[in-house]
Every structure is written in structure tokens, then in C-alpha cells.
Amino acid sequence: MQLLLVLALSISLSLLPSISSSSSSNQFVIDGKVLELTESTFDAAISTFDYVFVDFYAPWCGHCKHLSPELDKAALVLAELGAPILIAKVNADKFTRLARKYEIDGFPTLKIFMHGVPTDYFGPRKAELLVQYLKKFVASDVAILKSDSDIINFVEAAGTDFPIYVGFGVDESIISNLAIKYKKKAWFSVAKDFSEDVMVLYDFDKVPALASFHPNYNEQSIFYGPFEDQFLEAFIKQNLFPPVLPINRETLKLLKDDDRKVVLTIMEDEEDEKSKELIKLLKAAASANRDLVFGYVGFKQWEEFSESFEITKRTKLPKMVVWDGNEEYFSVIGSESIDEHDQGSQITRFLEGYREGSVIQKQISSQSFMGYINSLIGMRLIYIIVFAVAVIMLLQTINKEEPLRVGTRDTDDGGSSSTSPAESKEVHRSGDKED
């Protein structure tokens, strides 16, 4: 009898972990609400669900408060996906162990956990755009389309925020590696079966063909091969942007991973009719010079950025330069500006002069360029630098009576800081991550 009791007790104890585990998994549900996680529930949540989008926030952070209602809206939509995404929040100011573990250095910090593995999120934060962006994380690398309706539905569901690639008569294995590589930047699919109506709709006349669509810019390109990695990747990279890219704060983020130089045309107003006609001519030039990125910006739309290239209200516009995407650009001798007449020939002469090396190399105007950098990356980095300098000056003040050592500044130089610990804390808190 005692043996039976011992055996029963052993079986009961052996079942406890599974019961506990089951209870742990049942405490979370995806019901369209943002889930508040703690240090005791975090690991269970990211192991229970395949996809968890986490907002590491601080209660005092203004940007966090601004983001919160957007997450509430997105959570309702993401909960309804075939592969649902849980949106969760962690008070990283309170749960510091989690903050240290995931290297949270500002607020809000956003990460998506895919099967428990974190990936930093730098995408849009408005609810509608955030949903479109996160859909890409849970989508298959290459969608398989088996009918005309599949193709139309796929293009509609993909939305307008990313370029779309559809391979007609292309084997999935040919583009799978590149689809994985560029998954965060574009949608990829292969159409196994389609009608002639689809060929007319997407404007291709033979297979295999890879079609690229830019719904946002109403642009389309067709690639007929050769379907070798180097040529295929070149086509994909070139068509991540429209032929001529409007330059703004969002599109500059896209350019940071592209190593091509930018043929930049600066106009008075990119919305007026003269500018629109010029953009058409730039598109024709871009199609023949795919080793360069063509972009344009209106002085009226972004004066601060334009001034980085020595543009003032008195400068004769339009003006073209070749920009390296960093701190250098090139003016072509004899092509300082574009007249209203025969602009196509002037664009051709500009490109010929650049390729022949008839250029003047210049540096971005430092004051304007800093303004442009600040507007692009936000003020978080500046706040971090200010905080770091304040800490260094404070330490120098504390240690100003120590004897001089080789490699240190004179204590009189560093002893004038008046930053108090309370002020230092406030500087740190103001270092919120910005959109």
C-alpha cells in the first residue's frame, strides 16, 4: 500500500511541470488588446506566441505616450491575421533587468520577437503603416500564386508601402535567397498559373519574366533575364526605388543601404508643372543610367536640406549635383543650372561631364548639413552626446584635486561644469527615441 502511495505521489509530481506550463500558456490570449508584461511573464509570452511585438517604454516618456494609441489601433488588426501578432508593452524604467538584457538605451525601443528571437524595429509607427510593415515579418518569403485571382489578391493585400515582385513562369528556388535577403524591403511571389489577360494587365509578352511594381509611385518594370544571381539582384536593387525618387525624410532612410551615388536635382517647387515635366525627362535619363540613383527635392518643400548644397533663395534653379549620400558632392563644370529650354540635352551634358570627370568636388555645408542630419535621425543622438559630455565634465569636477597624469586634460579646463545629478538625470530622460 505504501509503495502504491509513493508511486502515485511520484506520478503527481512528474505532472506538475506540464500542468504549470499549460497554465502559463493559457494566461495569454490574443484578443486585440495590448498586453502589459512584467519580468515574471515576459519569457512565457515570447515562448507562447510565434510573433510578439514589444514596446519597451517609460511612463514619463512623451514619445511613448504618443505611440500608445497607435499600438492600441494596430493590435486590433494584427490579432485577426492568419498568423496573429501579439503587441505587448514593458515598463523598462521599472523592469530594469529586462532593459539591460535587451540593451534598451532609449524610449520607446521597439522589437519584434520571432519564435523568441528579437529583431530591432525601425519602421513606421502610425497604426496603418505599422500593420503593413509587420505583415511582412509573418508572411512567407515567397508567396505561391496559382491563379489570376491569387495574383490580384496578393497585389491588393501587399498594399502600397513596399515594392512588389511577381515572377511569372519563374521557379521559386531562383528568387528564394534574394527574397529572404530583401524581405524587409519588398514583397516577393511567383505565379504558377495565369492567363493572357494577366500578361496584358501587367504588360509582359513572354516568360519567364519578373515584374516589379511600385504602387505608391505608379511605376512598373519587367525583367526577362538572364536569371543569374548577379543580374537578378541588380534588377531587384535598382527597382527598390522608383526611377526618380522624391527626396524626403522617409526616402533618405531607404537610400542609406544603397552604395550608388545620387544624381540630385534641386527645384524651386517640386509640385509645379515645370518641375513635373523635368521629372519626366529625369526618368528617361534614369532608365539609361541604372548605376546611379536619380532624386529630386523642392527648395520650397525642404529648404534646410537644399541649403546643404549651397542653395539659397537667389540661386538659379533647377540645379543638378551628384551626391555621395554622405558629406561630399560634385558640381559639373558648365552645368551649374538648367535652363528652361531643351532640358533633355542639358541633362545629357551634365551626365557626360560627370562621367568624364569634369567636376568640382565640394563638401556639404556644415551648418546646414547638421540641420539635415538632425532632422533625419532625430534629436536622440544629440541628447546622448550632451548627457555623455555632462557626465565627463561632472567626473572631472569631482576629481579636480587629483594630481595630473599623462594623457589627461588640465583640471582647470574641465572643472567649470555646473551640471547637477538631478540635471544629468533630466538630460538622460529627454533622450527619447523619435519617429
GULUM-725316 format. One record per residue (C-alpha): residue number from 1; residue in one letter; x, y, z. Coordinates in Angstrom, 3 decimals. Layout:
// GULUM-725316
PT   num   residuo          x          y          z
PT   NUM         a          X          Y          Z
...
// end
This chain:
// GULUM-725316
PT   num   residuo          x          y          z
PT     1         m      0.000      0.000      0.000
PT     2         q      2.810      2.377      0.909
PT     3         l      4.503      1.523     -2.391
PT     4         l      1.343      2.489     -4.285
PT     5         l      1.119      5.809     -2.425
PT     6         v      4.751      6.602     -3.216
PT     7         l      4.188      5.696     -6.862
PT     8         a      1.044      7.863     -7.068
PT     9         l      2.873     10.769     -5.444
PT    10         s      5.756     10.433     -7.900
PT    11         i      3.376     10.462    -10.872
PT    12         s      1.617     13.544     -9.496
PT    13         l      4.905     15.393     -9.019
PT    14         s      6.030     14.483    -12.519
PT    15         l      2.866     16.026    -13.929
PT    16         l      3.293     19.333    -12.133
PT    17         p      5.664     20.960    -14.680
PT    18         s      3.335     20.176    -17.569
PT    19         i      0.330     21.492    -15.652
PT    20         s      2.265     24.647    -14.785
PT    21         s      3.376     25.040    -18.390
PT    22         s     -0.168     24.619    -19.625
PT    23         s     -1.381     27.189    -17.137
PT    24         s      1.375     29.572    -18.250
PT    25         s      0.385     29.298    -21.916
PT    26         n     -3.284     29.797    -21.109
PT    27         q     -2.740     33.068    -19.268
PT    28         f     -2.117     34.857    -22.585
PT    29         v     -4.671     35.420    -25.308
PT    30         i     -4.583     37.498    -28.475
PT    31         d     -7.821     39.439    -28.137
PT    32         g     -6.885     42.678    -29.888
PT    33         k     -5.578     44.351    -26.727
PT    34         v     -2.029     45.396    -25.910
PT    35         l     -0.654     43.062    -23.244
PT    36         e      1.336     44.548    -20.329
PT    37         l      4.263     42.246    -19.496
PT    38         t      6.465     42.036    -16.414
PT    39         e      9.757     40.331    -15.651
PT    40         s      7.840     37.280    -14.429
PT    41         t      5.619     36.947    -17.529
PT    42         f      7.901     38.138    -20.339
PT    43         d      9.709     34.879    -21.174
PT    44         a      6.470     32.896    -21.084
PT    45         a      4.822     35.317    -23.528
PT    46         i      7.563     35.275    -26.160
PT    47         s      7.734     31.480    -25.972
PT    48         t      3.947     31.059    -26.205
PT    49         f      3.479     33.078    -29.398
PT    50         d      5.456     32.926    -32.643
PT    51         y      5.322     36.703    -33.133
PT    52         v      5.365     39.264    -30.324
PT    53         f      5.879     42.981    -30.998
PT    54         v      7.214     44.619    -27.821
PT    55         d      7.229     48.297    -26.881
PT    56         f      9.873     48.951    -24.205
PT    57         y      8.633     52.254    -22.733
PT    58         a      8.954     54.594    -19.774
PT    59         p      5.882     56.197    -18.131
PT    60         w      7.410     59.687    -18.267
PT    61         c      8.382     59.464    -21.972
PT    62         g      6.358     61.818    -24.185
PT    63         h      7.013     59.845    -27.380
PT    64         c      5.856     56.671    -25.626
PT    65         k      2.567     58.343    -24.710
PT    66         h      2.154     59.463    -28.322
PT    67         l      2.824     55.936    -29.596
PT    68         s      0.455     54.146    -27.206
PT    69         p     -2.859     54.845    -29.011
PT    70         e     -1.292     53.796    -32.332
PT    71         l     -0.369     50.436    -30.808
PT    72         d     -3.914     50.043    -29.500
PT    73         k     -5.297     50.511    -33.016
PT    74         a     -2.717     48.184    -34.612
PT    75         a     -3.329     45.438    -32.029
PT    76         l     -6.953     45.095    -33.151
PT    77         v     -5.906     44.401    -36.768
PT    78         l     -2.859     42.236    -36.047
PT    79         a     -4.904     39.940    -33.804
PT    80         e     -7.045     38.979    -36.807
PT    81         l     -4.185     37.861    -39.087
PT    82         g     -3.884     34.203    -40.085
PT    83         a     -0.576     34.246    -38.202
PT    84         p     -1.518     36.725    -35.441
PT    85         i      0.961     39.135    -33.909
PT    86         l      0.705     39.969    -30.215
PT    87         i      1.509     43.541    -29.251
PT    88         a      2.953     43.841    -25.766
PT    89         k      4.436     46.572    -23.568
PT    90         v      7.162     46.505    -20.926
PT    91         n      7.833     49.302    -18.466
PT    92         a     11.605     49.258    -18.964
PT    93         d     12.064     52.046    -16.429
PT    94         k     10.664     49.696    -13.772
PT    95         f     11.835     46.289    -15.015
PT    96         t     15.488     47.142    -15.398
PT    97         r     16.660     43.527    -15.688
PT    98         l     14.777     43.155    -18.963
PT    99         a     16.010     46.559    -20.095
PT   100         r     19.630     45.515    -19.541
PT   101         k     19.128     42.097    -21.133
PT   102         y     17.784     43.596    -24.358
PT   103         e     20.088     46.653    -24.334
PT   104         i     17.358     49.264    -24.053
PT   105         d     19.094     52.652    -24.174
PT   106         g     16.183     54.978    -25.014
PT   107         f     12.426     55.139    -25.124
PT   108         p     10.455     53.874    -26.828
PT   109         t     12.550     50.962    -28.121
PT   110         l     10.620     48.570    -30.347
PT   111         k     11.487     44.936    -31.046
PT   112         i      9.682     42.065    -32.708
PT   113         f     10.299     38.601    -31.248
PT   114         m     10.000     35.895    -33.904
PT   115         h      9.977     32.451    -32.276
PT   116         g     11.620     34.069    -29.253
PT   117         v     14.423     35.761    -31.225
PT   118         p     14.427     39.594    -31.065
PT   119         t     14.852     41.873    -34.078
PT   120         d     15.053     45.661    -33.786
PT   121         y     12.161     47.522    -35.382
PT   122         f     12.839     50.878    -37.069
PT   123         g      9.736     51.022    -39.250
PT   124         p      6.777     53.428    -39.190
PT   125         r      4.782     53.986    -36.023
PT   126         k      1.409     55.098    -37.325
PT   127         a     -1.071     52.253    -36.845
PT   128         e     -1.928     51.656    -40.508
PT   129         l      1.686     51.702    -41.696
PT   130         l      2.877     49.677    -38.708
PT   131         v      0.371     46.932    -39.579
PT   132         q      1.548     46.847    -43.202
PT   133         y      5.180     46.655    -42.092
PT   134         l      4.624     43.898    -39.536
PT   135         k      2.660     41.801    -42.023
PT   136         k      5.940     41.320    -43.870
PT   137         f      7.526     39.654    -40.855
PT   138         v      4.893     36.919    -40.725
PT   139         a      4.452     36.475    -44.479
PT   140         s      6.172     33.649    -46.340
PT   141         d      9.413     34.626    -48.061
PT   142         v      7.925     33.847    -51.485
PT   143         a      4.156     33.605    -51.955
PT   144         i      2.981     30.916    -54.392
PT   145         l      0.157     32.162    -56.648
PT   146         k     -1.873     29.567    -58.571
PT   147         s     -4.474     31.629    -60.411
PT   148         d     -5.342     35.072    -61.744
PT   149         s     -7.391     35.805    -58.637
PT   150         d     -4.445     34.800    -56.407
PT   151         i     -2.247     37.314    -58.228
PT   152         i     -4.754     40.160    -57.973
PT   153         n     -5.469     39.413    -54.302
PT   154         f     -1.749     39.256    -53.478
PT   155         v     -1.038     42.639    -55.078
PT   156         e     -4.008     44.215    -53.283
PT   157         a     -3.101     42.718    -49.903
PT   158         a      0.534     43.857    -50.240
PT   159         g     -0.583     47.490    -50.105
PT   160         t      1.331     50.490    -51.395
PT   161         d      4.198     50.885    -48.946
PT   162         f      6.658     48.392    -50.458
PT   163         p      7.644     47.399    -53.991
PT   164         i      6.139     44.120    -55.220
PT   165         y      7.938     41.459    -57.295
PT   166         v      5.961     38.773    -59.142
PT   167         g      7.796     36.057    -61.067
PT   168         f      5.738     34.758    -63.999
PT   169         g      6.912     31.309    -65.024
PT   170         v      9.862     31.710    -62.640
PT   171         d     10.841     28.842    -60.353
PT   172         e     10.596     29.688    -56.661
PT   173         s     14.144     28.454    -55.989
PT   174         i     15.586     31.060    -58.358
PT   175         i     14.492     34.012    -56.246
PT   176         s     14.130     32.473    -52.771
PT   177         n     17.567     33.528    -51.477
PT   178         l     17.130     37.103    -52.669
PT   179         a     13.582     37.165    -51.297
PT   180         i     14.977     36.316    -47.866
PT   181         k     17.716     38.935    -48.207
PT   182         y     15.308     41.733    -49.184
PT   183         k     12.256     40.563    -47.239
PT   184         k     12.064     43.700    -45.113
PT   185         k     12.062     45.925    -48.200
PT   186         a      9.744     44.238    -50.699
PT   187         w      7.080     41.587    -51.352
PT   188         f      8.042     38.518    -53.413
PT   189         s      5.874     35.937    -55.179
PT   190         v      5.850     33.519    -58.114
PT   191         a      2.807     32.889    -60.301
PT   192         k      2.461     29.230    -61.269
PT   193         d     -0.595     29.670    -63.477
PT   194         f     -2.031     32.757    -65.162
PT   195         s     -3.972     33.799    -68.240
PT   196         e     -3.181     36.047    -71.197
PT   197         d     -5.357     38.691    -69.537
PT   198         v     -2.807     38.887    -66.725
PT   199         m      0.014     39.251    -69.255
PT   200         v     -1.811     42.205    -70.794
PT   201         l     -2.637     43.677    -67.367
PT   202         y      0.989     43.580    -66.202
PT   203         d      2.440     44.380    -69.637
PT   204         f      4.772     41.438    -70.373
PT   205         d      4.767     39.301    -73.528
PT   206         k      6.908     36.263    -72.727
PT   207         v      8.012     34.070    -69.853
PT   208         p      9.952     33.704    -67.691
PT   209         a      9.572     37.298    -66.549
PT   210         l      9.960     39.092    -63.242
PT   211         a      7.640     42.074    -62.852
PT   212         s      8.325     44.883    -60.395
PT   213         f      5.545     47.207    -59.239
PT   214         h      5.730     50.435    -57.240
PT   215         p      2.086     51.076    -56.299
PT   216         n      2.961     54.254    -54.410
PT   217         y      4.602     55.795    -57.477
PT   218         n      2.617     54.035    -60.221
PT   219         e      5.829     52.574    -61.652
PT   220         q      6.444     49.163    -63.240
PT   221         s      9.440     47.314    -64.756
PT   222         i      9.875     43.915    -66.408
PT   223         f     12.985     41.725    -66.253
PT   224         y     13.430     38.930    -68.812
PT   225         g     16.758     37.635    -67.610
PT   226         p     19.370     36.336    -67.511
PT   227         f     18.137     34.768    -64.263
PT   228         e     21.528     34.537    -62.627
PT   229         d     22.077     35.855    -59.123
PT   230         q     24.174     38.907    -60.016
PT   231         f     21.782     40.162    -62.724
PT   232         l     18.672     39.273    -60.752
PT   233         e     19.910     41.047    -57.639
PT   234         a     20.904     44.112    -59.666
PT   235         f     17.340     44.331    -61.024
PT   236         i     15.826     43.899    -57.563
PT   237         k     18.086     46.557    -56.008
PT   238         q     17.504     49.035    -58.822
PT   239         n     13.737     48.680    -58.530
PT   240         l     13.507     49.045    -54.774
PT   241         f     13.132     52.745    -55.659
PT   242         p     11.108     54.371    -58.413
PT   243         p     13.193     55.623    -61.383
PT   244         v     13.288     59.122    -59.877
PT   245         l     12.967     59.274    -56.105
PT   246         p     11.417     62.240    -54.288
PT   247         i     13.858     63.123    -51.505
PT   248         n     12.315     63.499    -48.080
PT   249         r     12.995     62.266    -44.556
PT   250         e     11.469     58.850    -45.222
PT   251         t     13.103     58.134    -48.577
PT   252         l     16.529     59.124    -47.264
PT   253         k     16.273     56.183    -44.865
PT   254         l     15.865     53.904    -47.895
PT   255         l     18.997     55.311    -49.506
PT   256         k     21.300     54.605    -46.572
PT   257         d     21.791     50.960    -47.632
PT   258         d     22.419     51.789    -51.303
PT   259         d     26.014     52.441    -52.328
PT   260         r     25.171     54.206    -55.607
PT   261         k     25.727     57.938    -55.981
PT   262         v     22.677     60.175    -56.201
PT   263         v     22.045     62.480    -59.156
PT   264         l     20.169     65.134    -57.212
PT   265         t     18.056     67.784    -58.926
PT   266         i     17.053     70.725    -56.744
PT   267         m     13.957     72.604    -57.938
PT   268         e     12.050     75.672    -56.804
PT   269         d      8.839     73.748    -56.150
PT   270         e      8.525     70.048    -56.958
PT   271         e      4.738     70.396    -57.259
PT   272         d      4.567     72.929    -60.103
PT   273         e      4.028     71.931    -63.732
PT   274         k      7.543     72.848    -64.906
PT   275         s      9.046     70.552    -62.290
PT   276         k      6.729     67.687    -63.266
PT   277         e      7.871     67.992    -66.891
PT   278         l     11.501     67.960    -65.733
PT   279         i     10.867     64.817    -63.656
PT   280         k      9.653     63.045    -66.822
PT   281         l     12.972     63.875    -68.506
PT   282         l     14.884     62.656    -65.442
PT   283         k     13.025     59.325    -65.651
PT   284         a     14.265     58.835    -69.206
PT   285         a     17.832     59.579    -68.090
PT   286         a     17.499     57.241    -65.098
PT   287         s     16.472     54.301    -67.296
PT   288         a     19.739     54.650    -69.225
PT   289         n     21.949     55.164    -66.141
PT   290         r     20.938     52.441    -63.701
PT   291         d     24.297     52.624    -61.888
PT   292         l     23.113     55.943    -60.408
PT   293         v     20.116     56.855    -58.241
PT   294         f     18.112     59.831    -59.522
PT   295         g     16.381     62.003    -56.959
PT   296         y     14.760     65.417    -56.704
PT   297         v     13.811     67.852    -53.976
PT   298         g     11.961     71.152    -53.963
PT   299         f     13.576     74.133    -52.240
PT   300         k     10.079     75.071    -51.116
PT   301         q      9.446     71.568    -49.715
PT   302         w     12.772     71.144    -47.866
PT   303         e     14.757     74.343    -47.679
PT   304         e     17.094     73.141    -44.930
PT   305         f     18.253     70.120    -46.928
PT   306         s     18.644     72.143    -50.134
PT   307         e     20.844     74.700    -48.378
PT   308         s     23.344     71.911    -47.660
PT   309         f     24.305     72.150    -51.356
PT   310         e     24.946     75.911    -51.328
PT   311         i     21.428     76.688    -52.487
PT   312         t     19.881     79.994    -51.442
PT   313         k     16.784     81.911    -52.464
PT   314         r     18.977     83.738    -55.016
PT   315         t     20.321     80.538    -56.655
PT   316         k     19.152     79.899    -60.200
PT   317         l     17.132     76.679    -60.149
PT   318         p     16.804     73.895    -61.173
PT   319         k     20.337     72.799    -60.309
PT   320         m     21.893     69.320    -60.546
PT   321         v     24.659     67.815    -58.419
PT   322         v     25.980     64.307    -57.821
PT   323         w     25.892     63.443    -54.114
PT   324         d     27.752     60.555    -52.458
PT   325         g     24.999     60.239    -49.831
PT   326         n     27.334     61.486    -47.131
PT   327         e     29.317     64.721    -46.883
PT   328         e     30.642     65.171    -50.428
PT   329         y     29.044     66.168    -53.690
PT   330         f     30.172     67.135    -57.192
PT   331         s     29.235     70.065    -59.402
PT   332         v     29.751     69.532    -63.119
PT   333         i     31.692     72.354    -64.775
PT   334         g     29.492     74.213    -67.242
PT   335         s     26.279     72.667    -65.879
PT   336         e     25.682     74.764    -62.794
PT   337         s     21.979     75.146    -63.545
PT   338         i     19.332     74.011    -66.040
PT   339         d     17.643     76.474    -68.378
PT   340         e     14.005     76.121    -69.336
PT   341         h     14.817     75.287    -72.962
PT   342         d     15.958     71.854    -74.180
PT   343         q     16.373     70.452    -70.681
PT   344         g     16.831     66.899    -72.001
PT   345         s     20.089     67.872    -73.755
PT   346         q     21.300     69.704    -70.659
PT   347         i     20.715     66.617    -68.503
PT   348         t     22.675     64.535    -71.024
PT   349         r     25.593     67.036    -70.977
PT   350         f     25.551     67.027    -67.168
PT   351         l     25.862     63.229    -67.037
PT   352         e     28.567     63.192    -69.720
PT   353         g     30.544     65.828    -67.840
PT   354         y     30.275     63.847    -64.618
PT   355         r     31.448     60.609    -66.237
PT   356         e     34.332     62.412    -67.934
PT   357         g     35.466     63.794    -64.568
PT   358         s     34.793     67.425    -65.419
PT   359         v     33.691     68.147    -61.876
PT   360         i     34.399     70.241    -58.806
PT   361         q     34.346     68.258    -55.565
PT   362         k     32.697     70.047    -52.664
PT   363         q     31.804     69.470    -49.032
PT   364         i     28.290     69.633    -47.683
PT   365         s     27.686     72.973    -45.975
PT   366         s     28.433     72.019    -42.346
PT   367         q     25.776     74.107    -40.586
PT   368         s     23.013     73.131    -42.987
PT   369         f     24.198     69.556    -43.114
PT   370         m     23.949     69.256    -39.327
PT   371         g     20.424     70.550    -39.555
PT   372         y     19.637     67.924    -42.153
PT   373         i     21.226     65.160    -40.064
PT   374         n     19.257     66.247    -37.011
PT   375         s     16.000     66.194    -38.927
PT   376         l     16.796     62.756    -40.339
PT   377         i     17.860     60.860    -37.221
PT   378         g     16.016     62.910    -34.609
PT   379         m     17.497     64.516    -31.554
PT   380         r     18.095     61.320    -29.561
PT   381         l     21.747     61.092    -30.571
PT   382         i     22.311     64.751    -29.709
PT   383         y     20.788     64.229    -26.274
PT   384         i     23.007     61.194    -25.692
PT   385         i     26.106     63.222    -26.610
PT   386         v     25.038     66.086    -24.313
PT   387         f     24.461     63.619    -21.497
PT   388         a     27.856     61.955    -22.054
PT   389         v     29.648     65.323    -22.056
PT   390         a     27.812     66.340    -18.881
PT   391         v     28.869     63.126    -17.143
PT   392         i     32.512     63.574    -18.205
PT   393         m     32.552     67.164    -17.001
PT   394         l     30.954     66.131    -13.714
PT   395         l     33.583     63.435    -13.165
PT   396         q     36.331     65.919    -13.946
PT   397         t     34.839     68.308    -11.399
PT   398         i     34.758     65.612     -8.705
PT   399         n     38.335     64.572     -9.404
PT   400         k     39.830     68.019     -9.955
PT   401         e     42.072     67.752     -6.877
PT   402         e     43.788     64.602     -8.181
PT   403         p     47.370     65.008     -9.475
PT   404         l     47.825     65.269    -13.240
PT   405         r     48.596     62.085    -15.146
PT   406         v     49.872     61.569    -18.689
PT   407         g     47.022     61.761    -21.206
PT   408         t     44.558     63.755    -19.043
PT   409         r     43.294     67.270    -19.557
PT   410         d     44.277     70.044    -17.127
PT   411         t     41.675     70.087    -14.329
PT   412         d     41.098     73.828    -14.744
PT   413         d     39.760     73.117    -18.253
PT   414         g     37.212     70.574    -17.056
PT   415         g     36.221     71.994    -13.678
PT   416         s     33.683     74.558    -14.802
PT   417         s     30.715     72.200    -15.201
PT   418         s     27.717     73.120    -13.096
PT   419         t     25.588     70.135    -14.053
PT   420         s     23.947     68.622    -11.009
PT   421         p     23.000     64.941    -10.709
PT   422         a     19.329     65.930    -10.976
PT   423         e     20.028     67.875    -14.173
PT   424         s     22.007     64.971    -15.592
PT   425         k     19.058     62.674    -14.941
PT   426         e     16.738     65.104    -16.715
PT   427         v     19.055     65.238    -19.748
PT   428         h     19.003     61.448    -19.888
PT   429         r     15.227     61.339    -19.669
PT   430         s     14.838     63.795    -22.519
PT   431         g     16.726     61.414    -24.802
PT   432         d     13.579     59.823    -26.132
PT   433         k     13.670     57.957    -29.393
PT   434         e     11.862     59.929    -32.042
PT   435         d      9.907     58.845    -35.107
// end
